[in-house]
Amino acid sequence: MAKPNKETLLEWYRQIVLIRLFETRCDELYQDKKITGVYLHLYSGHEAVGVGALGALNPDDNVITAYRDHGIALARGMDPNAIMAEMMGKKTGVSGGKGGSMHLASREKYFWGGYAIVGGHLPLAAGIALESHYNDTGAVTLSFIGDGASNNGYFHEALNMSAIWDLPVIWVIENNLVGMGTRVEVASGQPELHKRAIAYGMKDMGRVDGQDVVAVHECVLEAAEYARKNGPVLIEAMTYRYKGHGVSDRTYDIRFQEELQEYMEHKDPIGILRKRLVDNYKNIEPQLEQIEKEAEKVVEDATEYALSSPVPTYEDLISNVYVEE
Ligand SMILES: Cc1ncc(C[n+]2csc(CCOP(=O)(O)OP(=O)(O)O)c2C)c(N)n1
C-alpha cells in the first residue's frame, strides 16, 4: 500500500487543524449564546478518525453519522460558512437553518447526516448500502457509530442485515471510551467492540489507533476495497473526546482530568501528525504555521458570515415539509 505523500499529509493537517479550531470557536459561540439549543457535540480529539476515514473514500461513496457531525461535514469538504450558519439556525445554513448542529447534510457530497437518535442512523446506512448493492453502483457506505450506540437494538438489526445481504458497508465504531458519562467497560459485556463482528459473520478489522490519521486511512482503504467486493466490515477506532458529551457538560474536564491530559500531551491527533511531518520533511514548520493561520481565517470568516446571515422566514419554515402538487 503506497504511503501518503507530503501533499496528502499537509492536506490532512489542514483539515484536522480546521476542525479543531472550528469546534473551539463553536464552544465559545455557544457560551456567548450565538449558538443556542440544549446540545452541541464537539468532535475535538476525534479529528484523525474522520479525516483519515473519509480520505480513503471516493467522492460518490456514502457517509452517515450521528450528532457529533461537524468534523465529518468539514472533512467531507462541505462549506465551513454554511456549516457555521446552520449552527446558528440561519437561512444560509446547510439545512436552511432548520436542522442545527445535529442535522448537517449534503446531497452533493453524499453525506446523509447528522442524526440525534442514538443508533437511529444505522438502519439508514444499511438501506443506503442496499441501494448501491441492488443497483450495482460500486459505491460503499461508511457509517460512524458511537461506542454507546453499539449497545442498542438498531446496531444489531443493521449489522445483521448488512451481513446477510453482503451489503457494501464500512462500520466504524468511534470508541471514545464513554457514552455521555458511562465508561465502555461498564456499558458493554464485551468492551472490545470490534469483536461484535464475529457474531454477525462479518470481517473484523480489529482496533485501529484513531489518534493517528495515517493508521486510520490505511485501515479504511483496506476496508473499502474489501467492502466493495465482498460485503460489510467492522472497525473499532480508539479515540478520545476532549470535551463533555455536549458543551453544557462543563465539569467533564475536571472529572477526567488525568486521562484527558495524557491524551492531549501524548496522543493528540494534531501533535502526532505534526511530529510525523517535522520528522520527515526538513524546514516544514513555516508551512504548518501558514496552514494554521489560514484555518483561523476560515473559521473567523465562517463566524462573520453566519452572524450576518438572515434567519429563516415563515415560508422557509414550511418549505420541504409537504409535497407540493
Ligand atoms: C435512542 C436514544 N437514547 C438515548 C439518547 C440520549 N443520548 C444521546 S447521546 C448518548 C450517548 C451516546 O454515546 P456514544 O454512542 O458513545 O457516542 P458519543 O457521544 O461518545 O459520540 C445518549 C445516551 C438518544 N439521543 N437517543
The ligand as an SDF file (V2000), in Angstrom:
LIG
                    3D

 26 27  0  0  0  0  0  0  0  0999 V2000
  -32.3260    6.3490   21.4680 C   0  0  0  0  0  0  0  0  0  0  0  0
  -31.6010    7.3600   22.3050 C   0  0  0  0  0  0  0  0  0  0  0  0
  -31.3100    7.0690   23.5860 N   0  0  0  0  0  0  0  0  0  0  0  0
  -30.6540    7.9710   24.3610 C   0  0  0  0  0  0  0  0  0  0  0  0
  -30.2850    9.1830   23.8420 C   0  0  0  0  0  0  0  0  0  0  0  0
  -29.5230   10.1580   24.7140 C   0  0  0  0  0  0  0  0  0  0  0  0
  -28.1100   10.1130   24.3540 N   0  0  0  0  0  0  0  0  0  0  0  0
  -27.6060   10.9960   23.4720 C   0  0  0  0  0  0  0  0  0  0  0  0
  -26.0150   10.7090   23.1790 S   0  0  0  0  0  0  0  0  0  0  0  0
  -25.9390    9.4110   24.2030 C   0  0  0  0  0  0  0  0  0  0  0  0
  -24.6430    8.6520   24.3900 C   0  0  0  0  0  0  0  0  0  0  0  0
  -24.1400    8.0280   23.1540 C   0  0  0  0  0  0  0  0  0  0  0  0
  -22.7740    7.7340   23.2550 O   0  0  0  0  0  0  0  0  0  0  0  0
  -21.9110    7.1860   22.0620 P   0  0  0  0  0  0  0  0  0  0  0  0
  -22.7690    6.3760   21.1630 O   0  0  0  0  0  0  0  0  0  0  0  0
  -20.7220    6.5210   22.6300 O   0  0  0  0  0  0  0  0  0  0  0  0
  -21.4850    8.4780   21.2210 O   0  0  0  0  0  0  0  0  0  0  0  0
  -20.5720    9.7290   21.6180 P   0  0  0  0  0  0  0  0  0  0  0  0
  -21.4910   10.7390   22.2440 O   0  0  0  0  0  0  0  0  0  0  0  0
  -19.4990    9.2420   22.5350 O   0  0  0  0  0  0  0  0  0  0  0  0
  -20.0390   10.2450   20.3230 O   0  0  0  0  0  0  0  0  0  0  0  0
  -27.1770    9.1950   24.7950 C   0  0  0  0  0  0  0  0  0  0  0  0
  -27.4560    8.1200   25.7590 C   0  0  0  0  0  0  0  0  0  0  0  0
  -30.6260    9.4610   22.4990 C   0  0  0  0  0  0  0  0  0  0  0  0
  -30.2830   10.6170   21.9000 N   0  0  0  0  0  0  0  0  0  0  0  0
  -31.2620    8.5360   21.7400 N   0  0  0  0  0  0  0  0  0  0  0  0
  1  2  1  0
  2  3  1  0
  2 26  2  0
  3  4  2  0
  4  5  1  0
  5  6  1  0
  5 24  2  0
  6  7  1  0
  7  8  2  0
  7 22  1  0
  8  9  1  0
  9 10  1  0
 10 11  1  0
 10 22  2  0
 11 12  1  0
 12 13  1  0
 13 14  1  0
 14 15  2  0
 14 16  1  0
 14 17  1  0
 17 18  1  0
 18 19  2  0
 18 20  1  0
 18 21  1  0
 22 23  1  0
 24 25  1  0
 24 26  1  0
M  CHG  1   7   1
M  END
$$$$
